[in-house]
């Protein structure tokens, strides 16, 4: 049985040389890449010429995909390909709706054998956990993953 992987990869803070090695490896292995408009476009040169590359970026004044459509594309491509990358500008956990996309992935992927790791941008890993605990699904995300929370944490919707 084929096991698909949807990797949520952070492109780093704008300089294409600051993407993590793991992120670059996932990008090179990808059969499908769904990317934001905030990524360094030169990173797309690292993607295989046989891969499908889809711009899902939101630009003011331009027709764009809604978040629901992006979520649907992730699921649809994961059912058809083994290596899908959701390439997000910066770190995927900062202002990037990562918790929402992972929440959606969990609901649809868990019972289908699809894995969905995320690869941080260049932020310290400690910040990622804090940043994941934001958004409309933060409390459920923390509960599902049994995150150990220290101090006074408020979930922001």
C-alpha positions as semicolon CSV with decimal commas, in nm:
position;residue;x (nm);y (nm);z (nm)
1;X;0,000;0,000;0,000
2;X;0,128;0,344;-0,094
3;X;0,184;0,582;0,196
4;X;0,156;0,946;0,106
5;X;0,330;1,226;0,290
6;X;0,210;1,586;0,292
7;X;0,491;1,800;0,432
8;X;0,416;2,150;0,556
9;X;0,745;2,329;0,483
10;X;0,853;2,677;0,586
11;X;1,054;2,862;0,321
12;X;1,241;3,067;0,579
13;X;1,251;3,444;0,629
14;X;1,286;3,547;0,264
15;X;1,643;3,454;0,174
16;X;1,632;3,125;-0,022
17;X;1,959;3,015;0,140
18;X;1,793;3,014;0,483
19;X;1,551;2,728;0,417
20;X;1,635;2,430;0,637
21;X;1,812;2,130;0,484
22;X;1,513;1,914;0,569
23;X;1,281;2,160;0,395
24;X;1,502;2,167;0,086
25;X;1,513;1,785;0,077
26;X;1,133;1,764;0,099
27;X;1,103;2,020;-0,180
28;X;1,337;1,824;-0,407
29;X;1,146;1,498;-0,339
30;X;0,804;1,652;-0,400
31;X;0,575;1,535;-0,676
32;X;0,336;1,822;-0,604
33;X;0,410;2,163;-0,448
34;X;0,138;2,403;-0,336
35;X;0,305;2,734;-0,252
36;X;0,225;3,077;-0,112
37;X;0,316;3,397;-0,291
38;X;0,556;3,496;-0,009
39;X;0,815;3,227;-0,084
40;X;1,145;3,314;-0,251
41;X;1,056;3,213;-0,608
42;X;1,407;3,080;-0,667
43;X;1,316;2,789;-0,435
44;X;1,087;2,662;-0,709
45;X;1,401;2,596;-0,915
46;X;1,476;2,317;-0,665
47;X;1,154;2,135;-0,753
48;X;1,176;1,849;-1,003
49;X;1,071;1,944;-1,356
50;X;0,825;1,653;-1,347
51;X;0,648;1,789;-1,037
52;X;0,320;1,977;-1,043
53;X;0,358;2,328;-0,898
54;X;0,046;2,518;-0,791
55;X;0,040;2,881;-0,677
56;X;-0,220;2,907;-0,400
57;X;-0,102;3,248;-0,283
58;X;-0,342;3,523;-0,191
59;X;-0,273;3,857;-0,357
60;X;-0,485;4,168;-0,300
61;X;-0,688;4,257;-0,607
62;X;-0,638;3,917;-0,771
63;X;-0,876;3,622;-0,771
64;X;-0,739;3,365;-0,530
65;X;-0,820;3,033;-0,370
66;X;-0,996;3,027;-0,039
67;X;-0,855;2,828;0,251
68;X;-1,117;2,557;0,204
69;X;-1,006;2,504;-0,154
70;X;-0,639;2,486;-0,049
71;X;-0,729;2,227;0,216
72;X;-0,921;2,026;-0,044
73;X;-0,626;2,037;-0,288
74;X;-0,393;1,899;-0,019
75;X;-0,623;1,603;0,037
76;X;-0,691;1,546;-0,332
77;X;-0,323;1,545;-0,431
78;X;-0,227;1,329;-0,131
79;X;-0,467;1,064;-0,252
80;X;-0,296;1,059;-0,593
81;X;0,072;1,121;-0,517
82;X;0,323;1,006;-0,256
83;X;0,511;1,331;-0,187
84;X;0,314;1,655;-0,155
85;X;0,464;1,975;-0,013
86;X;0,273;2,274;0,118
87;X;0,544;2,541;0,090
88;X;0,468;2,843;0,302
89;X;0,651;3,174;0,323
90;X;0,852;3,228;0,641
91;X;0,784;2,970;0,907
92;X;0,466;2,770;0,847
93;X;0,349;2,829;1,203
94;X;0,368;3,209;1,193
95;X;0,064;3,381;1,046
96;X;0,034;3,086;0,811
97;X;-0,281;2,908;0,930
98;X;-0,074;2,596;0,992
99;X;-0,293;2,480;1,279
100;X;-0,598;2,503;1,051
101;X;-0,433;2,309;0,770
102;X;-0,302;2,042;1,009
103;X;-0,643;2,017;1,177
104;X;-0,801;1,958;0,837
105;X;-0,529;1,707;0,745
106;X;-0,580;1,517;1,071
107;X;-0,951;1,477;1,014
108;X;-0,904;1,346;0,662
109;X;-0,564;1,176;0,666
110;X;-0,548;0,982;0,993
111;X;-0,761;0,696;0,871
112;X;-0,602;0,686;0,524
113;X;-0,240;0,621;0,623
114;X;-0,126;0,965;0,506
115;X;0,145;1,129;0,717
116;X;0,167;1,508;0,751
117;X;0,487;1,629;0,919
118;X;0,578;1,996;0,930
119;X;0,923;2,138;0,875
120;X;0,987;2,468;1,045
121;X;1,143;2,768;0,881
122;X;1,439;2,917;1,062
123;X;1,267;2,993;1,393
124;X;1,374;2,812;1,704
125;X;1,164;2,500;1,754
126;X;1,045;2,625;2,092
127;X;0,859;2,910;1,926
128;X;0,676;2,680;1,688
129;X;0,479;2,514;1,965
130;X;0,373;2,850;2,099
131;X;0,270;2,969;1,756
132;X;0,071;2,655;1,680
133;X;-0,142;2,735;1,981
134;X;-0,321;3,012;1,797
135;X;-0,616;3,007;1,562
136;X;-0,963;2,857;1,569
137;X;-0,851;2,498;1,634
138;X;-0,567;2,560;1,880
139;X;-0,725;2,408;2,191
140;X;-0,829;2,092;2,009
141;X;-0,486;2,065;1,842
142;X;-0,311;2,087;2,179
143;X;-0,547;1,832;2,330
144;X;-0,515;1,583;2,041
145;X;-0,137;1,596;2,054
146;X;-0,125;1,599;2,433
147;X;0,095;1,905;2,435
148;X;0,247;1,989;2,769
149;X;0,169;2,350;2,835
150;X;0,354;2,547;3,100
151;X;0,249;2,877;3,244
152;X;-0,051;3,088;3,154
153;X;-0,148;3,002;2,798
154;X;-0,451;3,154;2,632
155;X;-0,581;3,009;2,308
156;X;-0,646;3,277;2,048
157;X;-0,917;3,232;1,788
